[in-house]
């Protein structure tokens, strides 16, 4: 797991000059007085990528809430662990990682989905074109390279093998290995691994080069689904409900803006953001952006998006059956997108309220 590149600073507390329109329509939701709520959110970024909160800030959708970048991460689990311990104010990860952290009684709540799988945004499990691997059973005894174990790609592999009738004994003979994404294509072509998981720019560039074919993709396996959520520390939500509502609703607005805006315009906006923030990053990968892949409107979370991973982790023995309940892990309370004049409580939302 990576660590923060720069030390995190203490939260800044600013005087609130006026409630945002969203807060006025939805109420404060309890917690501290509006004037005492922090208006600066610390977070970790991803090199060469634009996060939805960064897009929301650039579009002006975060209103008086500011973002403070404290470094980059290369690991979702590390990012949400930092949110749980208060090193940052929000973090994002694969929903299975969120379930595992919650099962350890971490004081976090998922507040909005931020990435997922659709026909444009997906990960594929690729083999060489002349590979003898054509089915799930052909994977027995083979090496599968992926970026992280115990996360999205390993879950997809397990589900694929299970759905094609492999026993647990045979599944254990398939060997998932950690391979850095930038090295996956080369490792596959040099036959150091027999299957490589590729997504986004790395997938598209490898397909352009040719000589590989998909065994399956996560979209073929499960269709459209939201795969990861942003989590916030429970104490932060209690003390800063208006800030949380402005943040979550702003991210939801950015998500729907990207969905409704021509792809070239979304890419151009992201390139502009990367250039302005001055982190010495290249912008070439951004031209391959196609979708954030979030299934639900405005990133609202549903039980099914977490239940899939609760069942998977329980089957693996990573958590006990019945240890966590999906509806206890998230809230839509702070997502006011598309609800003018309504209280967030007007529809099922949260922690046992969905």
C-alpha positions as CSV (number, residue, x, y, z in Angstrom):
1,X,0.0,0.0,0.0
2,X,1.2,3.4,-0.8
3,X,1.5,6.3,1.7
4,X,0.6,9.9,1.3
5,X,3.2,11.8,-0.8
6,X,2.8,15.0,1.3
7,X,1.9,15.3,4.9
8,X,-1.8,16.0,5.5
9,X,-2.6,19.3,7.2
10,X,-5.2,20.0,9.9
11,X,-8.6,20.9,8.7
12,X,-9.3,24.5,8.0
13,X,-12.4,26.1,9.5
14,X,-13.9,29.0,7.5
15,X,-16.8,31.3,8.3
16,X,-19.8,30.3,6.3
17,X,-21.2,33.4,4.5
18,X,-24.5,31.8,3.4
19,X,-26.1,28.4,3.0
20,X,-25.9,26.8,-0.4
21,X,-29.2,26.4,-2.3
22,X,-29.0,22.7,-1.7
23,X,-28.6,23.1,2.0
24,X,-31.5,25.5,2.1
25,X,-33.8,23.1,0.3
26,X,-32.7,20.1,2.2
27,X,-32.1,21.3,5.7
28,X,-28.9,21.1,7.8
29,X,-29.4,17.4,8.7
30,X,-28.2,17.9,12.2
31,X,-24.6,18.2,13.4
32,X,-22.6,21.3,14.1
33,X,-23.7,24.9,13.5
34,X,-23.2,25.9,9.8
35,X,-20.6,28.5,10.7
36,X,-18.5,25.9,12.4
37,X,-18.4,23.4,9.6
38,X,-15.2,22.8,7.7
39,X,-15.3,23.9,4.1
40,X,-12.0,22.4,2.9
41,X,-11.8,18.7,2.1
42,X,-8.5,16.9,2.1
43,X,-8.1,14.1,-0.4
44,X,-5.6,11.9,-2.4
45,X,-5.5,11.9,-6.2
46,X,-4.5,9.5,-8.9
47,X,-1.6,10.5,-11.1
48,X,-2.7,11.3,-14.7
49,X,-6.4,11.1,-13.8
50,X,-9.2,13.5,-13.0
51,X,-11.4,12.4,-10.1
52,X,-15.1,13.3,-10.1
53,X,-14.6,15.7,-7.2
54,X,-11.9,17.5,-9.1
55,X,-14.2,17.8,-12.1
56,X,-17.0,19.0,-9.8
57,X,-14.7,21.7,-8.3
58,X,-13.6,22.9,-11.7
59,X,-17.2,23.1,-12.9
60,X,-18.2,25.2,-9.8
61,X,-20.5,22.5,-8.5
62,X,-18.9,22.3,-5.1
63,X,-19.9,25.9,-4.4
64,X,-18.1,27.2,-1.3
65,X,-16.4,23.8,-0.6
66,X,-12.8,23.6,-1.5
67,X,-10.6,20.6,-2.2
68,X,-7.0,20.2,-0.7
69,X,-4.8,17.7,-2.5
70,X,-2.4,16.0,-0.1
71,X,-0.8,13.5,-2.4
72,X,-1.5,10.6,-4.7
73,X,-2.5,7.0,-4.0
74,X,-2.3,3.9,-6.2
75,X,-4.6,1.8,-4.0
76,X,-8.3,2.1,-3.2
77,X,-8.0,0.2,0.1
78,X,-5.3,2.5,1.3
79,X,-7.4,5.6,0.2
80,X,-10.4,4.5,2.3
81,X,-8.2,3.5,5.2
82,X,-6.9,7.1,5.2
83,X,-10.5,8.3,5.3
84,X,-11.3,6.0,8.2
85,X,-8.3,7.3,10.2
86,X,-8.9,10.9,9.4
87,X,-5.8,11.5,7.3
88,X,-8.1,12.6,4.5
89,X,-11.8,13.6,4.5
90,X,-13.0,11.2,1.8
91,X,-11.6,8.3,-0.1
92,X,-12.7,5.9,-2.8
93,X,-12.4,2.2,-3.4
94,X,-13.9,-1.0,-4.9
95,X,-17.0,-1.9,-2.9
96,X,-15.5,-5.1,-1.7
97,X,-12.8,-3.1,0.1
98,X,-15.5,-0.9,1.6
99,X,-17.3,-4.0,2.9
100,X,-14.1,-5.4,4.4
101,X,-13.2,-2.2,6.1
102,X,-16.7,-1.8,7.5
103,X,-16.6,-5.4,8.8
104,X,-13.6,-4.3,10.9
105,X,-15.9,-1.7,12.5
106,X,-14.2,1.2,10.8
107,X,-16.3,4.4,11.3
108,X,-17.0,5.1,7.7
109,X,-20.1,5.4,5.5
110,X,-20.3,5.2,1.7
111,X,-22.0,8.3,0.3
112,X,-21.9,8.0,-3.5
113,X,-20.8,5.7,-6.3
114,X,-18.0,7.1,-8.4
115,X,-17.0,4.4,-10.9
116,X,-18.4,1.3,-12.5
117,X,-18.7,-0.9,-15.5
118,X,-20.6,-0.4,-18.7
119,X,-20.0,-1.1,-22.4
120,X,-17.4,1.7,-22.6
121,X,-15.7,1.4,-19.2
122,X,-14.7,-2.2,-18.4
123,X,-11.9,-4.5,-17.6
124,X,-11.1,-7.5,-19.8
125,X,-9.2,-10.7,-19.1
126,X,-7.0,-11.1,-22.2
127,X,-5.0,-14.0,-23.6
128,X,-2.7,-14.2,-26.6
129,X,-4.5,-14.8,-29.8
130,X,-3.0,-18.2,-30.3
131,X,-3.4,-19.2,-26.6
132,X,-5.0,-22.6,-25.9
133,X,-7.1,-21.0,-23.2
134,X,-10.7,-20.8,-24.4
135,X,-12.8,-21.6,-21.3
136,X,-12.9,-21.4,-17.6
137,X,-11.6,-24.9,-17.2
138,X,-8.6,-24.1,-19.3
139,X,-7.5,-21.6,-16.6
140,X,-6.6,-24.4,-14.2
141,X,-2.9,-24.2,-13.4
142,X,-2.5,-20.9,-15.2
143,X,-1.3,-17.5,-14.0
144,X,-3.6,-14.5,-14.2
145,X,-2.0,-11.0,-13.8
146,X,-3.9,-8.3,-12.1
147,X,-3.2,-5.0,-10.2
148,X,-4.4,-6.1,-6.7
149,X,-5.4,-9.3,-5.0
150,X,-8.6,-9.5,-3.0
151,X,-10.2,-6.7,-5.0
152,X,-12.3,-6.1,-8.2
153,X,-10.3,-8.3,-10.6
154,X,-9.9,-11.3,-8.4
155,X,-13.6,-11.1,-7.6
156,X,-14.5,-11.1,-11.3
157,X,-12.2,-14.1,-11.8
158,X,-13.8,-16.0,-9.0
159,X,-17.3,-15.3,-10.2
160,X,-16.4,-16.3,-13.8
161,X,-14.9,-19.6,-12.6
162,X,-17.9,-20.3,-10.3
163,X,-20.4,-19.6,-13.0
164,X,-18.7,-22.0,-15.3
165,X,-18.9,-24.9,-12.8
166,X,-15.4,-25.1,-11.4
167,X,-15.2,-26.6,-7.9
168,X,-13.4,-24.7,-5.1
169,X,-10.6,-27.2,-5.4
170,X,-10.1,-26.4,-9.1
171,X,-10.5,-22.6,-8.5
172,X,-7.6,-22.8,-6.0
173,X,-5.4,-24.1,-8.9
174,X,-5.9,-20.9,-10.8
175,X,-3.1,-18.5,-9.7
176,X,-3.8,-14.8,-9.5
177,X,-0.7,-12.7,-9.4
178,X,0.0,-9.0,-8.7
179,X,1.4,-7.4,-11.9
180,X,1.6,-3.6,-12.2
181,X,-0.9,-2.4,-14.8
182,X,1.7,-0.8,-16.9
183,X,3.6,-4.1,-17.1
184,X,0.6,-6.4,-17.7
185,X,0.6,-6.3,-21.5
186,X,4.4,-7.0,-21.7
187,X,4.2,-9.8,-19.2
188,X,1.4,-11.4,-21.2
189,X,3.2,-11.1,-24.5
190,X,6.4,-12.5,-23.0
191,X,4.3,-15.4,-21.6
192,X,5.2,-14.7,-18.0
193,X,1.5,-14.9,-17.3
194,X,-1.2,-16.6,-19.4
195,X,-4.0,-14.1,-18.7
196,X,-3.7,-10.3,-18.1
197,X,-6.4,-8.0,-16.8
198,X,-6.4,-4.8,-18.9
199,X,-8.7,-1.7,-18.7
200,X,-9.0,1.8,-20.1
201,X,-6.0,3.1,-22.0
202,X,-3.9,0.0,-21.4
203,X,-6.6,-2.2,-22.8
204,X,-7.2,0.0,-25.9
205,X,-3.5,0.4,-26.7
206,X,-2.9,-3.4,-26.4
207,X,-5.9,-4.1,-28.6
208,X,-4.5,-1.6,-31.2
209,X,-1.2,-3.4,-31.2
210,X,-3.1,-6.7,-31.8
211,X,-2.2,-10.3,-31.1
212,X,-4.5,-10.6,-28.0
213,X,-8.2,-11.6,-27.5
214,X,-10.6,-11.4,-24.6
215,X,-11.4,-14.5,-22.6
216,X,-14.2,-12.5,-20.9
217,X,-14.9,-9.0,-19.5
218,X,-16.5,-7.9,-16.3
219,X,-19.3,-6.2,-18.4
220,X,-20.0,-9.5,-20.1
221,X,-20.1,-11.1,-16.7
222,X,-22.3,-8.7,-14.8
223,X,-23.6,-6.1,-17.2
224,X,-23.8,-2.5,-16.1
225,X,-23.0,-2.0,-12.4
226,X,-21.5,0.6,-10.1
227,X,-18.3,-0.9,-8.6
228,X,-16.8,1.6,-6.2
229,X,-17.9,4.3,-3.7
230,X,-16.5,7.3,-1.9
231,X,-16.6,6.9,1.9
232,X,-16.5,9.6,4.6
233,X,-15.7,9.2,8.3
234,X,-18.8,9.1,10.4
235,X,-17.6,11.8,12.7
236,X,-17.1,14.1,9.7
237,X,-20.6,13.5,8.5
238,X,-22.1,14.3,11.9
239,X,-20.1,17.4,12.4
240,X,-20.3,18.7,8.8
241,X,-23.6,17.7,7.3
242,X,-24.0,20.8,5.1
243,X,-20.5,20.4,3.7
244,X,-21.1,16.8,3.1
245,X,-24.3,17.5,1.2
246,X,-22.7,20.2,-0.9
247,X,-19.8,17.8,-1.7
248,X,-21.9,14.7,-2.5
249,X,-24.4,16.6,-4.6
250,X,-21.7,18.4,-6.5
251,X,-20.0,15.1,-7.4
252,X,-23.4,13.8,-8.5
253,X,-23.9,16.9,-10.7
254,X,-20.4,16.4,-12.3
255,X,-21.2,12.8,-12.9
256,X,-24.4,13.7,-14.8
257,X,-22.7,16.5,-16.6
258,X,-20.1,14.1,-17.9
259,X,-22.9,11.7,-18.9
260,X,-24.8,14.4,-20.9
261,X,-21.8,16.2,-22.4
262,X,-20.1,15.2,-25.7
263,X,-17.1,13.0,-24.9
264,X,-14.6,15.3,-26.6
265,X,-15.8,18.2,-24.3
266,X,-15.4,16.0,-21.2
267,X,-11.9,15.0,-22.3
268,X,-10.9,18.6,-23.1
269,X,-12.1,19.7,-19.6
270,X,-10.1,17.0,-17.9
271,X,-7.0,17.9,-19.9
272,X,-7.4,21.5,-18.9
273,X,-7.7,20.5,-15.2
274,X,-4.5,18.4,-15.3
275,X,-2.6,21.2,-16.9
276,X,-3.8,23.8,-14.4
277,X,-3.1,21.8,-11.3
278,X,0.7,21.6,-12.1
279,X,1.5,18.1,-10.8
280,X,4.0,17.3,-13.6
281,X,1.6,14.8,-15.3
282,X,1.1,13.8,-18.9
283,X,-2.4,14.2,-20.4
284,X,-2.1,11.7,-23.2
285,X,-4.0,8.9,-21.3
286,X,-7.0,11.2,-20.9
287,X,-7.9,10.9,-24.6
288,X,-8.9,7.3,-24.0
289,X,-11.5,8.3,-21.4
290,X,-15.0,7.1,-22.3
291,X,-17.2,6.9,-19.2
292,X,-17.1,6.8,-15.4
293,X,-19.3,3.7,-15.7
294,X,-21.6,4.5,-12.8
295,X,-24.9,2.7,-13.3
296,X,-27.3,4.6,-11.1
297,X,-28.5,8.1,-11.7
298,X,-26.3,10.6,-9.7
299,X,-24.3,7.8,-8.2
300,X,-27.0,6.8,-5.7
301,X,-26.1,3.6,-3.9
302,X,-28.3,0.5,-3.7
303,X,-28.1,-2.6,-1.5
304,X,-27.3,-4.8,-4.5
305,X,-24.1,-3.0,-5.3
306,X,-22.7,-4.0,-1.9
307,X,-24.5,-7.3,-1.4
308,X,-22.6,-8.9,-4.3
309,X,-19.3,-8.4,-2.5
310,X,-20.7,-9.3,0.9
311,X,-21.6,-12.7,-0.5
312,X,-18.3,-13.1,-2.2
313,X,-16.2,-12.1,0.8
314,X,-18.3,-14.4,3.1
315,X,-17.8,-17.3,0.6
316,X,-14.0,-16.7,0.7
317,X,-14.0,-16.6,4.4
318,X,-12.8,-13.0,4.6
319,X,-15.8,-12.0,6.6
320,X,-18.4,-14.1,8.5
321,X,-21.8,-14.7,7.0
322,X,-24.2,-12.2,8.4
323,X,-21.4,-10.0,9.8
324,X,-22.4,-7.0,7.8
325,X,-25.7,-5.8,6.3
326,X,-25.6,-3.9,3.0
327,X,-28.0,-1.2,4.1
328,X,-25.9,-0.4,7.1
329,X,-22.9,0.6,5.0
330,X,-24.2,3.5,3.0
331,X,-26.4,6.6,2.9
332,X,-28.0,8.6,0.1
333,X,-29.0,11.3,2.6
334,X,-26.4,13.8,1.4
335,X,-27.1,13.3,-2.3
336,X,-29.7,16.0,-3.1
337,X,-29.3,15.8,-6.9
338,X,-32.6,16.0,-8.7
339,X,-34.6,16.6,-5.5
340,X,-35.5,20.3,-5.5
341,X,-37.5,21.2,-2.5
342,X,-37.4,17.7,-1.0
343,X,-35.9,16.6,2.2
344,X,-33.3,13.9,1.7
345,X,-35.5,11.7,3.9
346,X,-38.2,11.8,1.2
347,X,-36.9,8.5,-0.3
348,X,-35.1,5.5,1.1
349,X,-31.6,6.5,1.8
350,X,-29.3,4.9,4.3
351,X,-28.0,2.7,6.9
352,X,-31.0,0.5,7.1
353,X,-33.2,3.0,5.3
354,X,-33.1,1.6,1.8
